[in-house]
Amino acid sequence: MRNAFAQEMKDQAAINDKIVLLSGDIGNRLFDSYKEKFSDRFFNCGVAEANMTSMAAGMALNGLQPVTYTITPFNTSRCYEQIKIDICYHNLPVIVVGVGAGLSYAGLGATHHSFEDIAIMRVLPNMHIMCPCDAVEVKLCMRQALALKKPVYIRLGKKNEPIIHKKTPDLVLGKGIIVKEGKQACLLGCGNILPVVLDAARALENSGISTRVVSMHTVKPLDSLLLKEVFLKFETVCTIEEHSLVGGFGSAVAEWVIDNAVPAKRFFRFGIKDAFTHKSGGQENARKMNGLTPEDIVAQIIDHG
């Protein structure tokens, strides 16, 4: 995803001279191509994320479209006050891009884990949240965010994620994309976990359960029309995310269900447990520890059928 982001930044900067890129001491080689052409619009702000965020706000107040980029927890929780007051309070066109969503940097420990970012960002007035599932959606999310000209948080995975979309989809902020059609169960996947969601759907199909998969690339605002259709049509609905079960995408959907008085359904939420991960290991191992494998998802759906 990060390579797609770097390429899209370069492409957009070529047609929009208001775009500036601020990095929190990472991506120096990643942005070499960008810097060759737009060296005056790249700022390595070092390990000073709060300062970087305030710089971006000041640039936006002067007519620019800043994009901040660093590892997810450092670009959200570490500079939360600046995002809240400097960016969101003024409703500024700043795009906050976090790389390493969820368990992407599992082996680096709790400092680099990103379990809470959606929860804390979605409570901020004026903030929009996008979680692309692959490199194709990364580019399209960036275009939507730049066109919006309001605060946007974009949550990226890391690298080498499989391409989900073989053809370019019609991606619109706040509108989910049906990736796979089905009739009995619907899996609402959010962000970089979508390959796991698709594997789970295929396994459910093998068990005789026709399963739809939706890429819910926008957490805020939610696609209310799609959710209404899903909860009317499907007996089983699941949200799946690489984020804490507290306050994330699944919580947002659960709130929507209550607010809209949706009739009772078999509704499951899959996500990261409400606990720190103390064991070291790769992303796949960390997912397994949190019940975020295709096998875990399928087992819970079938066992509670």
Rosetta silent file (secondary structure, phi, psi, omega in degrees, C-alpha in Angstrom):
SEQUENCE: MRNAFAQEMKDQAAINDKIVLLSGDIGNRLFDSYKEKFSDRFFNCGVAEANMTSMAAGMALNGLQPVTYTITPFNTSRCYEQIKIDICYHNLPVIVVGVGAGLSYAGLGATHHSFEDIAIMRVLPNMHIMCPCDAVEVKLCMRQALALKKPVYIRLGKKNEPIIHKKTPDLVLGKGIIVKEGKQACLLGCGNILPVVLDAARALENSGISTRVVSMHTVKPLDSLLLKEVFLKFETVCTIEEHSLVGGFGSAVAEWVIDNAVPAKRFFRFGIKDAFTHKSGGQENARKMNGLTPEDIVAQIIDHG
SCORE:     score description
SCORE:     0.000 S_00000001
   1 L     0.000  -38.450 -175.152    0.000    0.000    0.000 S_00000001
   2 H   -66.836  -31.600  176.900    2.748    2.463    0.857 S_00000001
   3 H   -67.557  -39.505  177.240    4.278    2.222   -2.613 S_00000001
   4 H   -64.581  -38.958  177.450    0.904    2.985   -4.175 S_00000001
   5 H   -62.213  -46.253 -179.379    0.547    5.951   -1.831 S_00000001
   6 H   -61.095  -41.950  179.187    3.972    7.317   -2.815 S_00000001
   7 H   -65.932  -41.753 -179.905    3.160    6.983   -6.515 S_00000001
   8 H   -67.019  -36.176  176.038   -0.225    8.651   -6.109 S_00000001
   9 H   -60.647  -44.045  178.821    1.344   11.531   -4.187 S_00000001
  10 H   -63.235  -44.693 -178.910    3.755   12.095   -7.054 S_00000001
  11 H   -64.520  -42.634 -178.340    0.982   11.914   -9.653 S_00000001
  12 H   -72.314  -35.860  178.529   -1.310   14.283   -7.773 S_00000001
  13 H   -64.343  -28.165  179.763    1.466   16.759   -6.980 S_00000001
  14 H   -68.722  -24.655 -178.166    2.160   17.016  -10.709 S_00000001
  15 H  -112.441   -3.000 -178.936   -1.334   18.380  -11.338 S_00000001
  16 L  -139.532  102.599 -175.494   -1.920   20.224   -8.059 S_00000001
  17 L   -78.365    3.384  175.990    0.764   22.642   -6.897 S_00000001
  18 L   -87.945  -13.472 -176.851   -0.999   23.121   -3.553 S_00000001
  19 E   -74.910  131.572  173.198   -0.059   19.622   -2.375 S_00000001
  20 E  -131.442  146.262 -177.721    2.745   19.347    0.184 S_00000001
  21 E  -116.645  125.739  178.254    4.025   16.175    1.852 S_00000001
  22 E  -116.594  127.332 -177.550    5.239   16.071    5.452 S_00000001
  23 E  -116.200  140.852  178.546    6.974   12.946    6.753 S_00000001
  24 L   -93.488   60.606  174.646    7.682   11.971   10.348 S_00000001
  25 L    68.166   25.016  171.166   11.217   10.663    9.795 S_00000001
  26 L  -136.963  168.612  176.463   10.208    7.691    7.625 S_00000001
  27 L    76.493   19.910 -177.533    9.763    7.068    3.912 S_00000001
  28 L   -62.410  -46.829  176.508   12.960    8.824    2.862 S_00000001
  29 L   -74.284  -34.734  179.904   13.738    6.274    0.136 S_00000001
  30 L   -57.058  -36.066 -175.311   10.043    5.691   -0.497 S_00000001
  31 L  -101.616   17.239 -179.947    9.630    9.306   -1.555 S_00000001
  32 H   -56.045  -45.482 -178.625   12.844    9.652   -3.602 S_00000001
  33 H   -64.459  -40.082  177.169   10.907    9.928   -6.853 S_00000001
  34 H   -62.913  -45.345 -176.070    8.563   12.524   -5.351 S_00000001
  35 H   -67.753  -29.697  178.227   11.465   14.578   -3.975 S_00000001
  36 H   -60.136  -35.318 -177.632   13.276   14.590   -7.319 S_00000001
  37 H   -98.045  -29.820 -172.352   10.426   16.574   -8.836 S_00000001
  38 L  -131.870   52.352 -176.986    8.970   18.391   -5.842 S_00000001
  39 H   -62.455  -27.663 -179.857   11.818   18.932   -3.403 S_00000001
  40 H   -82.050   -1.805  178.797   10.323   22.257   -2.319 S_00000001
  41 H  -122.691   28.383  174.879    7.099   20.483   -1.350 S_00000001
  42 E  -129.808  130.829 -178.161    8.579   17.767    0.864 S_00000001
  43 E  -131.913  114.390  173.027    9.340   18.273    4.550 S_00000001
  44 E   -87.314  106.838 -173.123   10.981   15.660    6.764 S_00000001
  45 L   -88.744   -0.772  178.944    9.789   16.816   10.156 S_00000001
  46 L    72.311 -168.756  179.566   11.711   14.227   12.138 S_00000001
  47 L   -82.418   70.490 -177.391   10.425   12.455   15.231 S_00000001
  48 L  -151.054   64.753 -169.730    8.221   15.417   16.110 S_00000001
  49 H   -65.955  -35.740  178.122    4.745   14.410   15.033 S_00000001
  50 H   -63.724  -42.714  177.434    2.857   17.042   17.017 S_00000001
  51 H   -63.410  -42.366  178.708    4.993   19.728   15.420 S_00000001
  52 H   -58.935  -42.328 -178.726    4.451   18.156   11.984 S_00000001
  53 H   -66.189  -41.866  177.830    0.684   18.237   12.485 S_00000001
  54 H   -67.725  -36.469  174.000    0.687   21.880   13.535 S_00000001
  55 H   -58.712  -45.175 -179.870    2.895   22.725   10.551 S_00000001
  56 H   -61.280  -41.307  178.838    0.357   21.047    8.279 S_00000001
  57 H   -62.744  -43.422  178.216   -2.468   23.041    9.843 S_00000001
  58 H   -62.505  -40.455  176.780   -0.582   26.287    9.310 S_00000001
  59 H   -62.605  -41.646  179.869    0.079   25.397    5.690 S_00000001
  60 H   -64.747  -38.132  177.563   -3.609   24.603    5.174 S_00000001
  61 H   -63.760  -19.641  179.385   -4.606   27.947    6.660 S_00000001
  62 L  -104.967   20.286  170.099   -2.439   29.522    3.966 S_00000001
  63 L    95.760    2.215  179.529   -4.096   27.728    1.072 S_00000001
  64 L   -92.101  168.255  175.455   -2.053   24.530    0.746 S_00000001
  65 E  -118.131   87.976 -176.421   -3.232   20.903    0.880 S_00000001
  66 E   -79.431  149.093  173.513   -0.850   19.140    3.279 S_00000001
  67 E  -127.711  120.553  177.138   -0.529   15.389    3.672 S_00000001
  68 E   -99.458  144.641 -174.346    1.201   14.042    6.793 S_00000001
  69 E  -143.418  124.035  168.945    2.709   10.552    6.735 S_00000001
  70 E  -168.522 -175.987 -178.504    4.238    8.290    9.350 S_00000001
  71 E   -63.151  139.554 -166.646    3.567    5.060   11.265 S_00000001
  72 H   -47.777  -54.309 -177.632   -0.047    4.955   12.419 S_00000001
  73 H   -63.519  -28.221 -179.668    0.218    5.339   16.226 S_00000001
  74 H   -77.196  -22.537 -178.793    2.706    8.169   15.825 S_00000001
  75 H   -99.403    4.983  178.949    0.412   10.019   13.410 S_00000001
  76 L  -128.489  -73.810 -174.550   -2.720    9.656   15.543 S_00000001
  77 L   -68.460  -34.362 -177.016   -2.391    9.119   19.295 S_00000001
  78 L   -69.630  -28.205 -177.274    0.960   10.905   19.654 S_00000001
  79 L  -123.728   35.485 -173.140   -0.354   14.112   18.077 S_00000001
  80 H   -63.110  -42.093 -178.824   -4.036   13.786   18.932 S_00000001
  81 H   -61.638  -40.206 -179.812   -4.459   17.238   20.465 S_00000001
  82 H   -67.875  -37.220  176.176   -3.012   18.898   17.376 S_00000001
  83 H   -64.100  -44.248 -177.738   -5.312   16.897   15.091 S_00000001
  84 H   -64.138  -52.770 -171.599   -8.300   17.809   17.253 S_00000001
  85 H   -88.321  -46.750 -174.530   -7.638   21.523   17.728 S_00000001
  86 H   -75.669  -36.487 -175.450   -5.370   22.595   14.866 S_00000001
  87 H   -99.857  -59.516 -172.246   -6.973   20.555   12.077 S_00000001
  88 H   -70.708  -40.355 -179.826  -10.497   19.435   12.955 S_00000001
  89 L   -58.182  -37.848 -179.967  -11.607   22.502   14.899 S_00000001
  90 L   -91.996   -0.229  178.200  -10.768   24.649   11.877 S_00000001
  91 L    53.261   52.528 -172.712  -12.087   22.024    9.422 S_00000001
  92 L   -91.543  152.098  179.686   -8.866   22.211    7.408 S_00000001
  93 L   -79.182   65.044  177.903   -7.962   20.272    4.239 S_00000001
  94 L  -111.599  131.709  176.419   -5.266   18.146    5.882 S_00000001
  95 E  -104.563  120.162  177.795   -4.916   14.445    5.080 S_00000001
  96 E   -98.689  117.110 -177.979   -3.411   12.359    7.880 S_00000001
  97 E  -112.249  120.034  177.117   -1.964    9.120    6.503 S_00000001
  98 E  -108.024  128.241  178.190   -0.996    6.348    8.902 S_00000001
  99 E  -105.380  141.703 -179.339    1.022    3.374    7.640 S_00000001
 100 L    96.103   44.449 -176.831    1.081    0.063    9.508 S_00000001
 101 L   -59.796  143.508  172.861   -2.582   -0.420   10.370 S_00000001
 102 E    59.397 -112.632 -175.033   -3.513   -2.791   13.151 S_00000001
 103 L  -104.014   16.531 -176.250   -0.992   -5.608   13.439 S_00000001
 104 L   -57.315  -38.051  177.765    1.122   -4.715   10.393 S_00000001
 105 L  -105.088   43.195 -173.671    4.142   -4.017   12.615 S_00000001
 106 H   -53.767  -40.680 -175.124    3.285   -6.821   15.050 S_00000001
 107 H   -69.888  -12.651 -177.761    6.910   -7.794   15.669 S_00000001
 108 H   -92.239   -1.205  173.964    7.885   -4.317   16.888 S_00000001
 109 L    89.136 -176.254 -170.455    5.679   -4.440   19.956 S_00000001
 110 L   -59.866  -29.646 -179.774    3.009   -2.264   21.531 S_00000001
 111 L   -62.031  -29.148 -176.488    4.606    1.032   20.496 S_00000001
 112 L  -106.425   -1.600  176.229    3.942    0.179   16.848 S_00000001
 113 L   -76.743  145.562 -176.239    0.614   -1.637   17.231 S_00000001
 114 E  -127.212   83.644 -177.178   -2.392    0.313   16.038 S_00000001
 115 L   -99.642  -21.494 -165.936   -5.516   -0.919   17.806 S_00000001
 116 L  -115.138   -2.254 -169.580   -7.173    2.358   18.773 S_00000001
 117 H   -63.394  -43.759  179.028   -6.723    4.795   15.888 S_00000001
 118 H   -62.246  -42.222 -177.795  -10.161    4.440   14.283 S_00000001
 119 H   -59.377  -46.937 -175.913  -11.819    4.768   17.694 S_00000001
 120 H   -77.547  -28.522 -178.250  -10.095    8.005   18.626 S_00000001
 121 H   -79.685  -32.645 -174.734  -10.297    9.564   15.178 S_00000001
 122 H   -75.813  -13.697  176.633  -13.962    8.891   14.507 S_00000001
 123 L   -83.619   -7.727 -178.094  -15.117   10.848   17.571 S_00000001
 124 L   -81.995  123.780  174.972  -13.564   14.048   16.206 S_00000001
 125 L   -57.810  143.858  178.823  -16.039   16.410   14.537 S_00000001
 126 L    77.448  -11.096 -178.735  -15.248   17.113   10.853 S_00000001
 127 L   -82.201  137.428  173.512  -12.927   14.092   10.574 S_00000001
 128 E  -112.518  147.791 -175.571  -13.473   11.542    7.794 S_00000001
 129 E  -129.190  126.481  178.976  -11.929    8.047    7.943 S_00000001
 130 E  -126.820  135.767 -177.822  -10.913    5.846    5.013 S_00000001
 131 L  -129.663   86.327 -178.552   -9.366    2.369    5.220 S_00000001
 132 L   -65.569  150.232 -176.984   -8.368    1.062    1.775 S_00000001
 133 L   -95.660  -18.682 -178.803   -8.105   -2.693    1.290 S_00000001
 134 L  -156.546 -177.885 -177.160   -5.423   -2.724   -1.418 S_00000001
 135 H   -63.456  -32.837  178.896   -3.172   -0.543   -3.575 S_00000001
 136 H   -63.336  -47.755  179.552   -6.023    0.209   -5.967 S_00000001
 137 H   -68.247  -29.800  177.183   -8.186    1.614   -3.196 S_00000001
 138 H   -56.564  -50.382 -178.094   -5.233    3.556   -1.763 S_00000001
 139 H   -63.458  -42.192 -178.500   -4.973    5.648   -4.916 S_00000001
 140 H   -69.793  -36.607  176.306   -8.720    6.154   -5.169 S_00000001
 141 H   -64.002  -40.382  177.766   -9.027    7.104   -1.494 S_00000001
 142 H   -61.017  -41.606  179.842   -6.307    9.715   -1.937 S_00000001
 143 H   -65.275  -41.640  177.638   -8.188   11.248   -4.859 S_00000001
 144 H   -63.825  -42.443 -178.137  -11.415   11.370   -2.877 S_00000001
 145 H   -65.684  -42.470  179.180   -9.655   12.911    0.116 S_00000001
 146 H   -65.328  -38.309  179.941   -7.937   15.595   -1.940 S_00000001
 147 H   -69.787  -30.765 -177.773  -11.197   16.493   -3.677 S_00000001
 148 H   -67.177  -40.279 -179.862  -13.051   16.731   -0.347 S_00000001
 149 L    59.609   44.082  175.182  -10.736   19.423    1.051 S_00000001
 150 L  -141.832  173.446  179.519  -11.605   18.592    4.657 S_00000001
 151 L   -62.215  129.795  178.462   -9.880   16.596    7.422 S_00000001
 152 E  -138.023  134.966  171.372   -9.363   12.978    6.354 S_00000001
 153 E  -108.372  124.154  178.331   -7.575   10.108    8.057 S_00000001
 154 E  -114.254  123.884 -173.485   -6.375    7.357    5.707 S_00000001
 155 E  -105.252  108.351 -177.871   -5.307    4.089    7.335 S_00000001
 156 E   -97.975  155.441  169.056   -2.828    2.070    5.271 S_00000001
 157 L   -75.544 -128.361 -178.834   -1.493   -1.432    5.718 S_00000001
 158 L  -129.362  -86.760  178.940    2.187   -1.863    5.005 S_00000001
 159 L  -155.200  162.950  175.671    3.375   -3.501    1.793 S_00000001
 160 L    64.362   21.704  173.772    2.854   -6.536   -0.460 S_00000001
 161 L   -68.966  142.005  178.709   -0.881   -6.755    0.214 S_00000001
 162 L   -65.399  149.608  176.916   -2.663   -8.735   -2.525 S_00000001
 163 L   -79.349  122.219  179.823   -4.641   -6.785   -5.105 S_00000001
 164 L   -85.619  -43.241 -174.655   -8.353   -7.290   -4.470 S_00000001
 165 L   -93.479  111.227  177.849   -9.725   -5.256   -7.359 S_00000001
 166 L   -76.909  -25.711  173.601   -8.772   -6.627  -10.779 S_00000001
 167 L  -121.141  149.860 -178.453  -10.660   -3.727  -12.360 S_00000001
 168 L   -66.868  119.475 -178.822  -10.755   -0.178  -11.040 S_00000001
 169 L   -81.173  167.003  174.989  -13.929    0.161   -8.932 S_00000001
 170 L   -87.607   85.180 -176.434  -16.136    3.207   -8.623 S_00000001
 171 L   -89.109  123.442  178.521  -14.875    4.254   -5.198 S_00000001
 172 E  -128.248  136.064  177.266  -16.784    7.087   -3.556 S_00000001
 173 L   -51.989  126.401  176.854  -16.279    8.388   -0.022 S_00000001
 174 L    83.837    9.996 -179.988  -18.945    6.860    2.210 S_00000001
 175 E  -128.851  115.249 -179.970  -20.041    4.174   -0.260 S_00000001
 176 L   -68.175  161.475 -179.071  -19.003    0.541    0.228 S_00000001
 177 E  -118.627  122.790  176.046  -17.930   -1.683   -2.662 S_00000001
 178 E   -76.312  115.169 -177.598  -19.390   -5.161   -3.158 S_00000001
 179 E   -91.517  -35.026 -179.629  -16.379   -7.350   -3.920 S_00000001
 180 E  -144.284  132.524 -178.629  -18.183  -10.688   -3.971 S_00000001
 181 L   -89.757  153.498  178.513  -21.905  -11.348   -4.169 S_00000001
 182 L  -164.050  176.534 -172.046  -23.803  -13.834   -2.029 S_00000001
 183 L  -124.241  -20.197 -172.540  -27.258  -14.557   -0.615 S_00000001
 184 L  -109.352  -47.057  179.952  -27.071  -15.856    2.962 S_00000001
 185 E  -120.519  151.779  177.117  -24.261  -14.177    4.905 S_00000001
 186 E  -129.049  123.547  177.611  -22.602  -10.792    4.459 S_00000001
 187 E  -104.427  116.724  178.435  -19.044  -10.046    5.594 S_00000001
 188 E   -96.551  104.159 -177.276  -18.285   -6.344    5.933 S_00000001
 189 E   -98.463  141.951 -176.889  -14.497   -6.033    5.755 S_00000001
 190 E  -122.717  110.433  171.339  -12.613   -2.895    6.702 S_00000001
 191 H    80.496 -143.782 -168.566   -9.158   -2.125    5.333 S_00000001
 192 H   -71.208   -3.002  177.847   -6.123   -4.384    5.094 S_00000001
 193 H   -84.873   -4.589 -171.507   -7.917   -7.418    6.575 S_00000001
 194 H   -59.825  -35.310  175.377  -10.006   -7.888    3.405 S_00000001
 195 H   -57.764  -37.862  176.189   -7.885  -10.728    1.932 S_00000001
 196 H   -65.070  -40.328  179.705   -8.656  -12.719    5.096 S_00000001
 197 H   -61.437  -43.640  178.961  -12.332  -11.829    4.716 S_00000001
 198 H   -64.804  -39.674  176.750  -12.389  -13.160    1.159 S_00000001
 199 H   -62.730  -39.860  177.993  -10.706  -16.392    2.247 S_00000001
 200 H   -64.669  -39.960  179.607  -13.335  -16.789    4.959 S_00000001
 201 H   -63.344  -40.776  179.153  -16.109  -16.189    2.425 S_00000001
 202 H   -65.245  -39.138  178.164  -14.734  -18.879    0.120 S_00000001
 203 H   -66.030  -38.372  176.791  -14.563  -21.328    3.017 S_00000001
 204 H   -64.389  -39.769  176.775  -18.158  -20.523    3.941 S_00000001
 205 H   -59.161  -41.243  179.353  -19.173  -21.153    0.325 S_00000001
 206 H   -65.587  -21.514  177.330  -17.511  -24.572    0.563 S_00000001
 207 L   -94.060    6.430  176.777  -19.674  -25.216    3.617 S_00000001
 208 L    89.925   14.563 -179.718  -22.803  -24.327    1.675 S_00000001
 209 L  -110.313  108.109  178.927  -23.239  -20.742    2.887 S_00000001
 210 L   -67.687  123.685 -167.240  -23.550  -18.226    0.042 S_00000001
 211 E  -129.138  127.555  172.854  -21.558  -15.199    1.210 S_00000001
 212 E   -90.386  145.749  173.834  -21.311  -11.589    0.110 S_00000001
 213 E  -123.685  131.670  178.926  -18.144   -9.581    0.808 S_00000001
 214 E  -122.399  132.995  171.469  -18.143   -5.789    0.993 S_00000001
 215 E   -87.102  106.716  178.335  -15.123   -3.506    1.175 S_00000001
 216 L   -93.383   75.167 -175.209  -16.151   -0.866    3.708 S_00000001
 217 L   -71.128  -16.024  177.880  -13.329    1.501    2.881 S_00000001
 218 E  -115.575  121.104  177.306  -15.053    4.398    4.645 S_00000001
 219 E   -91.632  -32.617  177.953  -15.728    4.181    8.371 S_00000001
 220 E  -140.926  113.060    2.936  -16.866    7.775    8.719 S_00000001
 221 L   -80.914  150.015  175.263  -19.318    8.464    7.213 S_00000001
 222 L   -73.049  156.370  176.569  -20.790    4.961    7.062 S_00000001
 223 L   -84.360   89.354 -174.689  -22.710    3.820    3.999 S_00000001
 224 H   -64.940  -39.857 -179.830  -26.183    3.959    5.534 S_00000001
 225 H   -63.628  -43.050  179.149  -28.025    2.902    2.376 S_00000001
 226 H   -66.008  -41.580  179.691  -25.856   -0.177    1.941 S_00000001
 227 H   -62.530  -39.509  177.243  -26.200   -1.119    5.611 S_00000001
 228 H   -60.063  -44.662  179.616  -29.985   -0.881    5.370 S_00000001
 229 H   -64.222  -42.213 -178.173  -29.958   -3.229    2.378 S_00000001
 230 H   -63.801  -48.142 -176.109  -27.563   -5.648    4.071 S_00000001
 231 H   -73.990  -19.433  173.353  -29.485   -5.924    7.335 S_00000001
 232 H   -79.888  -35.711 -171.216  -32.783   -6.361    5.497 S_00000001
 233 H   -89.005  -38.363 -169.644  -31.478   -9.024    3.120 S_00000001
 234 L  -104.812  138.791  177.031  -29.028  -11.153    5.122 S_00000001
 235 L   -77.650  -29.271  179.920  -29.694  -13.270    8.192 S_00000001
 236 E  -120.990  125.304  178.891  -26.015  -13.216    9.186 S_00000001
 237 E  -129.217  134.160 -179.392  -23.940  -10.033    9.125 S_00000001
 238 E  -130.556  141.135  167.865  -20.317   -9.736   10.285 S_00000001
 239 E  -106.916  137.766 -177.285  -17.889   -6.859   10.635 S_00000001
 240 E  -134.242  125.126 -175.890  -14.211   -7.770   10.350 S_00000001
 241 E  -150.354  154.856  173.896  -11.367   -5.374   11.104 S_00000001
 242 E   -99.923   68.216 -175.589   -7.764   -5.302   12.290 S_00000001
 243 E  -157.300  161.165  178.156   -8.593   -2.885   15.101 S_00000001
 244 E   -55.809  145.021  173.544   -9.831   -3.134   18.658 S_00000001
 245 L   -67.141  -14.923  179.673  -13.365   -4.405   19.114 S_00000001
 246 L   -92.797  111.100  170.246  -13.843   -1.320   21.289 S_00000001
 247 L    85.732    0.382 -175.958  -14.759    1.768   19.301 S_00000001
 248 L   -90.248 -151.106 -178.564  -13.774    0.655   15.821 S_00000001
 249 H   -60.727  -45.346  179.112  -15.637   -0.139   12.616 S_00000001
 250 H   -61.025  -38.684  176.924  -17.703   -2.888   14.236 S_00000001
 251 H   -64.881  -40.179  178.828  -18.711   -0.533   17.028 S_00000001
 252 H   -61.687  -42.130  178.509  -19.739    2.087   14.469 S_00000001
 253 H   -67.690  -41.046  178.358  -21.963   -0.443   12.700 S_00000001
 254 H   -61.281  -40.354  176.518  -23.420   -1.648   16.017 S_00000001
 255 H   -62.794  -41.783  178.587  -24.265    1.953   16.908 S_00000001
 256 H   -61.774  -41.656  179.419  -25.899    2.354   13.504 S_00000001
 257 H   -59.081  -45.909 -179.800  -27.963   -0.803   14.111 S_00000001
 258 H   -66.756  -46.315 -176.977  -29.252    0.562   17.434 S_00000001
 259 H   -63.273  -28.902 -177.265  -29.893    4.069   16.102 S_00000001
 260 L  -101.901   10.587  176.338  -31.874    2.698   13.157 S_00000001
 261 L    49.031   47.560 -179.456  -33.878    0.153   15.183 S_00000001
 262 L   -71.340  133.929  177.870  -32.800   -2.697   12.925 S_00000001
 263 L   -57.642  152.005 -175.762  -34.649   -5.986   13.632 S_00000001
 264 L   -56.985  133.207  177.313  -32.588   -8.629   15.425 S_00000001
 265 L  -133.921  170.492  169.795  -30.089  -10.465   13.226 S_00000001
 266 E   -81.462  100.599 -174.036  -27.143  -12.787   13.735 S_00000001
 267 E  -117.062  119.131  179.980  -24.560  -10.029   14.031 S_00000001
 268 E  -116.388  142.669  173.444  -20.897  -10.860   14.737 S_00000001
 269 E  -118.285  125.925  176.877  -17.973   -8.494   15.264 S_00000001
 270 E  -113.485  131.570  179.224  -14.430   -9.709   14.631 S_00000001
 271 E  -171.675 -165.161 -178.477  -11.458   -7.618   15.706 S_00000001
 272 E   -82.888  135.700 -178.640   -8.555   -7.309   18.111 S_00000001
 273 L   -61.354  155.838  179.934   -9.223   -8.288   21.714 S_00000001
 274 L   -79.019   67.079 -177.962   -9.353   -5.596   24.395 S_00000001
 275 L  -161.638  150.282  173.751   -5.845   -6.401   25.599 S_00000001
 276 L   -71.701  151.073  176.052   -2.246   -5.543   24.812 S_00000001
 277 L   -97.706  111.592 -175.398   -0.268   -8.071   22.803 S_00000001
 278 L   -95.675  -17.029  179.879    2.813   -8.998   24.832 S_00000001
 279 L   -88.541  142.610 -179.666    4.133  -11.803   22.650 S_00000001
 280 L   -92.749  144.729  179.475    6.375  -10.988   19.707 S_00000001
 281 L   170.558  176.303 -179.042    5.744  -12.397   16.260 S_00000001
 282 L   -76.161  177.031 -177.072    4.661  -11.593   12.748 S_00000001
 283 H   -61.702  -42.027 -178.730    1.328  -10.244   11.588 S_00000001
 284 H   -63.663  -40.683  178.094   -0.132  -13.649   10.767 S_00000001
 285 H   -64.717  -41.611  179.831    0.719  -14.984   14.223 S_00000001
 286 H   -66.224  -36.731  175.862   -0.773  -11.906   15.878 S_00000001
 287 H   -62.806  -42.050 -179.967   -3.945  -12.303   13.835 S_00000001
 288 H   -62.181  -39.430  178.991   -4.222  -15.902   14.963 S_00000001
 289 H   -63.016  -23.897 -177.178   -3.883  -14.837   18.595 S_00000001
 290 L  -107.020   12.998  177.978   -6.855  -12.523   18.082 S_00000001
 291 L    68.519   31.187 -177.231   -9.115  -14.910   16.198 S_00000001
 292 L  -111.914   40.932  172.578   -8.635  -13.086   12.914 S_00000001
 293 L  -107.556  158.852  177.163   -7.892  -15.999   10.599 S_00000001
 294 H   -54.564  -40.023 -179.074  -10.331  -17.338    7.992 S_00000001
 295 H   -62.614  -42.179  179.549  -10.658  -20.525   10.046 S_00000001
 296 H   -63.911  -43.772 -178.119  -11.563  -18.605   13.207 S_00000001
 297 H   -64.203  -47.443 -179.562  -14.145  -16.503   11.407 S_00000001
 298 H   -62.167  -44.167 -177.991  -15.773  -19.471    9.695 S_00000001
 299 H   -60.120  -43.523 -178.091  -15.834  -21.533   12.893 S_00000001
 300 H   -67.642  -40.021 -179.853  -17.617  -18.842   14.893 S_00000001
 301 H   -64.658  -44.489 -178.196  -20.210  -18.236   12.186 S_00000001
 302 H   -72.698  -41.948 -178.019  -20.958  -21.938   11.761 S_00000001
 303 H   -63.511  -29.418 -179.007  -20.788  -22.830   15.468 S_00000001
 304 L  -102.366   18.781 -177.886  -23.336  -20.125   16.289 S_00000001
 305 L   -76.611    0.000    0.000  -25.524  -20.938   13.308 S_00000001
